[in-house]
Amino acid sequence: MTQTLRKETMMNWDQIEGKWMQLKGKAKETWGDLTDDELDVVAGKRDQLAGKVQERYGLAKDEAERRVDEWSKNV
């Protein structure tokens, strides 16, 4: 990942973390198998969301991170 892209991604996750209560519903639409409690624990943190997605859906770590990044671009 280039430095600029990494910075944009981090800035976007700062925004997601700050608005997590509003965005939690969108995460639930995408990953319906995640519980409300799991989403509350995630609290908008990218690594925790990717970990929960990986665990719940049986994905490889890089695939879960890719899906979370793709989701973040669309919220």
C-alpha positions as CSV (number, residue, x, y, z in Angstrom):
1,M,0.0,0.0,0.0
2,T,1.4,3.4,-0.9
3,Q,1.9,6.0,1.9
4,T,-0.9,8.2,0.5
5,L,-3.4,5.3,0.3
6,R,-2.5,4.2,3.8
7,K,-3.0,7.7,5.1
8,E,-6.4,7.9,3.3
9,T,-7.4,4.6,4.7
10,M,-6.4,5.6,8.3
11,M,-8.3,8.8,8.0
12,N,-11.4,7.0,6.8
13,W,-11.1,4.6,9.7
14,D,-10.8,7.5,12.1
15,Q,-14.1,8.7,10.7
16,I,-15.7,5.3,10.9
17,E,-14.6,4.9,14.5
18,G,-16.1,8.2,15.3
19,K,-19.4,7.4,13.7
20,W,-19.6,3.8,14.6
21,M,-23.0,4.0,16.3
22,Q,-24.5,5.2,13.0
23,L,-22.4,2.8,10.8
24,K,-23.0,-0.3,12.9
25,G,-26.3,-0.9,11.1
26,K,-24.5,-0.9,7.7
27,A,-21.9,-3.4,9.1
28,K,-24.8,-5.6,10.3
29,E,-26.3,-5.5,6.8
30,T,-23.1,-6.6,5.3
31,W,-22.1,-9.2,7.9
32,G,-25.4,-10.3,9.3
33,D,-23.8,-13.2,11.2
34,L,-22.1,-10.8,13.5
35,T,-24.0,-10.2,16.7
36,D,-24.8,-6.7,18.1
37,D,-22.6,-7.5,21.0
38,E,-19.7,-8.3,18.7
39,L,-20.2,-5.1,16.8
40,D,-20.3,-3.2,20.0
41,V,-17.0,-4.6,21.0
42,V,-15.5,-3.8,17.6
43,A,-16.4,-0.1,18.2
44,G,-15.3,0.8,14.7
45,K,-11.8,-0.6,15.0
46,R,-10.6,-2.0,11.7
47,D,-8.5,-4.8,13.1
48,Q,-11.2,-6.0,15.4
49,L,-13.8,-5.9,12.7
50,A,-11.5,-7.9,10.3
51,G,-10.8,-10.4,13.1
52,K,-14.5,-10.9,13.8
53,V,-15.3,-11.3,10.1
54,Q,-12.4,-13.7,9.7
55,E,-13.6,-15.8,12.6
56,R,-17.3,-15.8,11.9
57,Y,-17.0,-16.5,8.1
58,G,-14.0,-18.7,8.2
59,L,-11.9,-16.5,5.9
60,A,-8.1,-16.1,5.6
61,K,-6.9,-13.0,7.4
62,D,-6.0,-11.2,4.2
63,E,-9.4,-11.9,2.6
64,A,-11.2,-10.6,5.7
65,E,-9.1,-7.5,5.7
66,R,-9.8,-7.0,2.0
67,R,-13.5,-7.3,2.5
68,V,-13.5,-4.9,5.5
69,D,-11.5,-2.4,3.4
70,E,-13.9,-2.7,0.5
71,W,-16.8,-2.2,2.9
72,S,-15.2,1.0,4.3
73,K,-14.9,2.5,0.9
74,N,-18.7,2.2,0.4
75,V,-19.9,3.7,3.7
